[in-house]
Amino acid sequence: MSEGIGPVRVVIADDHPMFRYGLVAALSSSGDVEVVAEAADGDGLLAAVDRTAPDVVVTDLAMPGLDGTAATRALAARRPAPAVLVLTMHEDDEALFGALRAGARGYLLKDADSTEIARAVLAVAAGNAVYGRAVARRIADFFTGAHRDYAAQVFPELTEREREVLDLIALGLGNHQIAARLVLAEKTVRNHVSAILYKLQVSDRAAAVARARDAGLGGPPKRPDGLRPPGRPRSPGS
């Protein structure tokens, strides 16, 4: 621990008591981290954050009641917002990009050793983004275009063109802008949007956007430097 600087204050959320016990012991032994509260679900996590105002939250994703992704989204809306480090067994793209879009600053799998976890806590507390090796590979694949294949897996009921339209809708583009981007008639875009709403069984455009962004569409998540890859437009307000 650096002289004159207190330990990083952490809240841990996981529904497995023995895992929490081991994680508390591992982090506390580092000397740079103080675990100030524990929670077994997302609602308990939000209450613990309100009570203790930690620097960092370490949370699992799959928890009863409010899950880790929803809790992360709620925390990201707070000011000041604690840095969120996801520590989970879920390594699928949907879980990963859902958590990053919700506002997680780091994502590690539970096979990470205690030293790696402690370093990740300190890194996100300092404002850095941290990903485990396997997770970093998935993000790199996403940036290089593999998100198209991923979208096909997540929304197999949509045609390739409909997935393109949904991706642009999730970026915040209107029908006129989508028509110009894809060189289509605006009426054709409206037809695609109607087909998307029907196939996804959602009532309106906003619900389709929510589904798309939760699945990681709307462009790749921002890089740690806050930018998107070249050639991808920034979403409004980003």
N, C-alpha and C positions, 0 to 999 in steps of 0.2 A: 504493500500500500504506500502511495506517495505521501511524503511528509506534509502535513497541513491539510490534507484532503481526506474527508471521511470516507467510509466504505460505501459502495453502491448499495442502495436499499432495494430489496427485491421481494416481490410477492410471487408465490408459486401456486399454480392451479393444475390439479390432476386428480382424477377420481380414484386413483389407486394409492391408499395410505402408505404402503410399504415403499412405493416408488418415491413419493414425496419425502418420506423419512430419509431415504438414501440420498436424494438430491439436496435436501437441506444440509445433511452432513457434509457432502462433497463441496458445496458452495461455501459453507461457513468455514471450512478448513483452509480455504484459499487466503483468508485474511483481508481480502479486498471487497468481500461481499457480506452483507448482513441481510439475512432472510427475516423480514419483519411480519409476514403473515402467510398463511396457507389457505387454500380453498379447494373444495371438491367438485365445484361446478362453476359455470359462467356467472350465475347470479351471485354466488358467494365471492367470486373474484371481483366483481364490480363493487360489492360492499366493502371488501378488504382494501381496495384501492381508494375508495372514498375515506376510509378510516385512517389509512397509513400514508397516503401520497408517496408511493414508491418511485424510484427512478426507472426501474425495469420490471416488467411482468414476464415470467416464464410460464407458458401455458401449453397444455395439450389441446388437441382439436376436438376429439370425441369425448364429450362429457354429458352427463344427464342434464335435462333442462336446456338452458342456454349454452350452446356449444362454444368452442374456442374461437371460431371464426366470427360469430355474431358478437361475442364479448370483445374481440379485437376491434371490430368496427365501432362498437360503442365507445371504447377507450380512445380510439383515434379522433373522435369528435370532441373530446374534452380538452380544456385548456387550463393548465398544461397537461399534455398527454404523456403518459409513461411510454418508454420504448418497449415494444412487444417482441419477445423471442419465442417462436413456436418450437416446442420440443415434443415430437410425436412419432408414432410408428407409421403414419400415413405418408407414403412417398409417391402417390399418384398425382398426376398433373392437376386434376380438379381440386384436390385439397391444397396443393402448393399454391396455385395461382389465386384460388379463392382467398387464402390467408394473406397473400401479398397485396391483393387488391383491397382487402379489409384494412390494411395498414401495418401489417407485421414488418418489422425491420430485419428480422433474422429467422432462419428456418433450419433446424437441425433434426436429424433422426435420433431416436432413442438409443441407437448403438454407439453414439458419440461418447468418448470417454470424459471423465470428470474435468480433466484439464481443458479439453476443447470447449466444454460447456461454460466453464468459468471464464475462459478467454472471450467467448461469444457474448456473455453477459456484459463484460467490461467494454467490448467493442460497440455494442448497440447503445450502451449508456453514453458513449462518447460521440454518438451520432453516425456510426458506421453501419453498413449493411453486411450481414454475415450469413453465409450459406454453407451447408456441408458439401463435401465433394460431389456426391451423387446428385444433390439438389442443384448445384452450380451447373452440372452438365445438362440437366433438364432446362434450365433457364437459357443456357447458351443455344440449345437446340431450338427453343422457342424463338429467340432472336433471329436465328438463321432461316426461319420459315417453317419449322416443324409444327408451328401452331395451326397451320392449315390442316395437317393430318389430324392433329388433336381435335380441332373443331369438327371434323368428319366423324370422329369417334363419339364425341359428346352429343352431337345432333345428327345422328345418322338418317333421321327422317327428312332432313332438308337436302335440297339439291345443292350442288357446288355454288351455283349462282345465288341461291337463297342464303347460303352461309356468308357469301361476300356481302350481300345486302345487310344481313344481321350484324356483321362486323362493323360496317359503316354506321348503322343505326346506333350501335353501342358507343361509337366515337362521338355521337351527338350530331351527326349530319342529318339534314332534312331531305325530303324526297327529291327536291330540285337539285341539291348538291350531289346526292347519290347518283342521280341520272347523269349529271355532268361528269362525275368521276368514272362511271362505268360505261359512258357513251350509250345510254339507253333513253327511250322515251319516258317521260315522267309517269305516264299511265302504266307503263310496264313495271316501273318501280313500285307503284301503288299495288299492282297485282301481286308482286313478289311479297310485299309487306303483308297483304291480306293472307297469302298462303302461309307465311311464317307464323302469324298469329294463330291461324287455324291448326297448323301442325304442332305448335308448341302448347296449344290449348291454354293460351293466355288471352285476357280480355282487351288489352290495349298495348300501345307501343312502349309505355313505361315499364310494364310487366315483362315485355320481351327484352328490354334493355337490362333489367335486373337479372334475368336468367342468363343473358349473354355475358354480362360482366362477372357474375358469380362463377361462370365456367371459364373465364379468362379471355374472352373475346373483347373487341374494342381496342385492339393493339396490344402488344406485349406490355407487361408491367414496366414501370420506369426503372432505368438502371440506377445503381447507387448514386450516380452524379446528378440524378433528377431529370435526365434526358431520355428521349425515346430513340430507338435506332433510326438512322437516316432513312428518309423516304416514307416514314409513317407520320401522319399528322398528329398533332397534339390534341387531346380532347379539350373541350371548353372548360376553362377554370383550372387546367393543370399547369 
